[in-house]
Amino acid sequence: MNKTLIAAAVVGISVLFASSTVNAAAKTHIAGDSTTFWKLSKKYEVSIDSLMKANPNVKPSNIYKGLRLTIPAADKKAASAKTAAMLSANDTAKAASAPKVTALSGKSFTYSKSLLVKATAYTAAASENGGWAGLDYFGNSLKVGTVAVDPKMIPLGTKLYVTGYDYNGLPQGGMIATATDVGGSIKGNRIDIFVPDSQSKALKFGIQQVKIYILE
């Protein structure tokens, strides 16, 4: 075979392989009426941070029907979670010895880190949510268990166990929460806890020191 034809064939195969690799690495999702980054992270097993980096021009609270969203390749962390059952005996022993916190219900949760932070409370009012009444940063409805954090301190999507607060309207003793919101004044060692009350009542929460456990 002519050397020129061989070289052309090799180049063609290389381009085809590279193209298929790119296609395998990323997908396109057409948003529906209720699409949020949070739902996409669960559907495609990718982190919220990865989705946000893949769609830098998309505001999480303004995802509309028909919007084309780039879905990055599945996180290695998410993929490895599927093989958790294949942990070695040594890994299993380490997991068994990990620290745990026990809720009033008696249920125990494994955590990787605990922090003492200052906490405030906020409501569903649009004025407290960047003009979006009743929605968190990802467009999900605010509910008991929604917490606003500084993403540099606590990554968005992190599961938390929050305890030490004193407020009539939140679960007594402590609650499981998820970091799915942010706030302009929530920086560093501080969180903002959503409460399903009026703004005047939420103000009575004041500033409290609470303990949070970052759950695994």
C-alpha positions as CSV (number, residue, x, y, z in Angstrom):
1,M,0.0,0.0,0.0
2,N,1.2,3.5,-0.8
3,K,2.9,5.1,2.3
4,T,0.8,8.3,1.8
5,L,-2.4,6.3,2.0
6,I,-1.2,4.5,5.1
7,A,-0.4,7.7,6.8
8,A,-3.8,9.2,5.9
9,A,-5.5,6.1,7.3
10,V,-3.6,6.3,10.6
11,V,-4.5,10.0,10.9
12,G,-8.1,9.3,10.1
13,I,-8.3,6.5,12.8
14,S,-6.6,8.8,15.3
15,V,-9.1,11.6,14.7
16,L,-12.0,9.2,14.9
17,F,-10.7,7.8,18.2
18,A,-10.1,11.3,19.7
19,S,-13.6,12.3,18.6
20,S,-15.2,9.2,20.3
21,T,-13.2,9.9,23.4
22,V,-14.5,13.4,23.7
23,N,-18.1,12.2,23.1
24,A,-17.7,9.7,25.8
25,A,-16.3,12.3,28.1
26,A,-19.2,14.7,27.9
27,K,-22.9,14.7,27.2
28,T,-25.6,17.2,26.5
29,H,-28.8,17.3,28.5
30,I,-31.8,19.4,27.4
31,A,-33.4,20.9,30.5
32,G,-37.0,20.3,31.4
33,D,-39.4,22.3,33.6
34,S,-38.0,21.0,36.8
35,T,-34.3,20.5,36.0
36,T,-31.7,21.5,38.6
37,F,-28.0,20.9,39.0
38,W,-28.8,18.9,42.1
39,K,-31.1,16.5,40.1
40,L,-28.5,16.2,37.3
41,S,-25.8,15.4,39.8
42,K,-27.8,12.4,41.0
43,K,-28.9,11.3,37.5
44,Y,-25.5,11.4,35.9
45,E,-23.4,10.7,39.1
46,V,-21.3,13.8,38.8
47,S,-20.6,16.4,41.4
48,I,-22.4,19.7,41.5
49,D,-19.0,21.5,41.3
50,S,-18.2,19.6,38.1
51,L,-21.6,20.6,36.6
52,M,-21.1,24.2,37.5
53,K,-17.6,24.3,35.9
54,A,-18.9,22.6,32.8
55,N,-21.6,25.2,32.5
56,P,-19.9,28.5,33.6
57,N,-22.5,30.7,31.9
58,V,-25.5,29.0,33.5
59,K,-27.0,30.5,36.7
60,P,-28.1,27.5,38.8
61,S,-31.3,29.3,39.9
62,N,-32.4,30.1,36.3
63,I,-32.4,26.8,34.4
64,Y,-35.2,27.0,31.9
65,K,-36.9,24.4,29.7
66,G,-34.9,23.8,26.5
67,L,-31.6,25.0,27.9
68,R,-28.7,22.8,26.7
69,L,-26.5,21.7,29.5
70,T,-23.1,20.0,29.3
71,I,-22.7,16.9,31.4
72,P,-19.1,16.1,32.2
73,A,-17.7,12.6,32.5
74,A,-18.7,10.8,35.6
75,D,-16.6,11.6,38.7
76,K,-14.1,8.9,39.7
77,K,-15.4,9.3,43.2
78,A,-18.9,8.5,42.1
79,A,-17.8,5.6,40.0
80,S,-15.7,4.2,42.9
81,A,-18.8,4.4,45.2
82,K,-20.4,1.6,43.2
83,T,-17.5,-0.7,44.1
84,A,-17.7,0.0,47.9
85,A,-18.8,-3.6,48.5
86,M,-15.4,-4.7,47.3
87,L,-13.4,-2.9,50.0
88,S,-10.5,-4.8,51.4
89,A,-10.7,-6.1,55.0
90,N,-8.3,-3.4,56.0
91,D,-10.5,-0.6,54.5
92,T,-13.6,-2.1,56.2
93,A,-11.8,-2.1,59.5
94,K,-10.9,1.6,59.0
95,A,-14.5,2.4,58.2
96,A,-15.7,0.6,61.3
97,S,-13.4,2.7,63.5
98,A,-14.4,6.0,61.9
99,P,-15.9,8.6,64.4
100,K,-19.7,8.6,64.8
101,V,-22.3,11.0,66.1
102,T,-25.6,9.8,67.6
103,A,-28.8,11.7,67.1
104,L,-31.6,11.8,69.8
105,S,-33.4,9.2,67.7
106,G,-30.6,6.8,68.5
107,K,-29.4,6.6,64.9
108,S,-25.6,7.0,64.4
109,F,-23.9,8.8,61.6
110,T,-20.2,8.5,60.5
111,Y,-18.5,11.8,60.0
112,S,-15.2,13.0,58.8
113,K,-14.9,16.3,60.6
114,S,-16.7,18.4,63.2
115,L,-16.7,22.2,63.4
116,L,-18.0,24.9,65.7
117,V,-19.6,27.7,63.6
118,K,-21.7,30.7,64.0
119,A,-25.3,30.2,62.8
120,T,-28.1,32.6,61.7
121,A,-31.5,31.9,60.3
122,Y,-33.2,32.9,57.0
123,T,-36.6,32.5,55.4
124,A,-38.1,31.9,52.0
125,A,-38.6,35.7,51.4
126,A,-37.3,36.8,48.0
127,S,-35.3,39.6,49.6
128,E,-33.2,37.0,51.4
129,N,-32.7,34.7,48.4
130,G,-31.4,37.0,45.6
131,G,-34.8,37.7,44.4
132,W,-35.8,34.1,44.1
133,A,-38.5,33.4,46.7
134,G,-38.5,30.0,48.2
135,L,-35.6,28.6,46.2
136,D,-32.0,27.6,47.1
137,Y,-28.9,28.2,44.9
138,F,-29.8,25.2,42.7
139,G,-33.5,26.1,42.2
140,N,-34.8,23.5,44.7
141,S,-37.5,24.5,47.1
142,L,-36.3,25.6,50.5
143,K,-37.1,23.2,53.3
144,V,-36.1,22.3,56.8
145,G,-32.7,20.9,56.4
146,T,-31.5,23.5,53.8
147,V,-28.3,25.3,54.9
148,A,-26.4,28.1,53.3
149,V,-22.6,27.8,53.5
150,D,-19.4,29.3,52.2
151,P,-18.5,26.8,49.5
152,K,-14.8,27.4,50.2
153,M,-15.4,26.2,53.7
154,I,-18.0,23.5,53.1
155,P,-18.5,22.2,49.5
156,L,-22.0,22.5,48.1
157,G,-23.9,19.2,48.3
158,T,-22.3,18.2,51.6
159,K,-24.5,16.3,54.1
160,L,-24.3,17.7,57.6
161,Y,-25.6,16.9,61.1
162,V,-26.3,20.2,62.9
163,T,-26.7,20.4,66.6
164,G,-26.6,23.0,69.4
165,Y,-29.1,25.5,68.1
166,D,-32.1,26.7,70.1
167,Y,-35.1,27.5,68.0
168,N,-38.8,26.5,68.1
169,G,-39.4,25.5,64.5
170,L,-36.5,23.2,63.9
171,P,-36.1,19.6,65.0
172,Q,-35.1,19.5,68.6
173,G,-31.7,18.2,69.5
174,G,-30.2,18.3,66.0
175,M,-31.0,17.7,62.3
176,I,-29.7,16.3,59.1
177,A,-29.0,19.1,56.6
178,T,-27.6,19.6,53.2
179,A,-25.5,22.5,52.0
180,T,-27.4,23.6,48.9
181,D,-27.5,27.3,49.4
182,V,-25.1,30.3,49.6
183,G,-25.3,33.9,50.8
184,G,-23.4,37.1,50.3
185,S,-22.7,37.4,54.0
186,I,-22.1,33.7,54.7
187,K,-18.3,33.6,54.7
188,G,-15.8,31.4,56.5
189,N,-16.8,29.7,59.7
190,R,-20.6,30.5,59.4
191,I,-23.8,28.9,58.2
192,D,-27.3,30.2,57.6
193,I,-30.1,27.8,58.5
194,F,-33.5,27.9,56.6
195,V,-36.5,28.2,58.9
196,P,-40.1,28.0,57.5
197,D,-41.3,31.1,59.4
198,S,-41.8,34.8,59.0
199,Q,-38.8,37.1,58.8
200,S,-39.7,38.7,62.1
201,K,-39.7,35.3,63.9
202,A,-36.5,34.2,62.2
203,L,-34.8,37.3,63.6
204,K,-35.3,35.9,67.0
205,F,-32.8,33.2,66.1
206,G,-30.1,35.8,66.4
207,I,-26.5,34.5,66.2
208,Q,-25.9,31.2,67.8
209,Q,-22.8,28.9,68.0
210,V,-23.7,25.5,66.7
211,K,-21.7,22.3,66.1
212,I,-21.8,20.7,62.6
213,Y,-20.6,17.3,61.6
214,I,-19.6,16.7,58.0
215,L,-21.1,13.3,57.3
216,E,-19.5,10.7,55.0
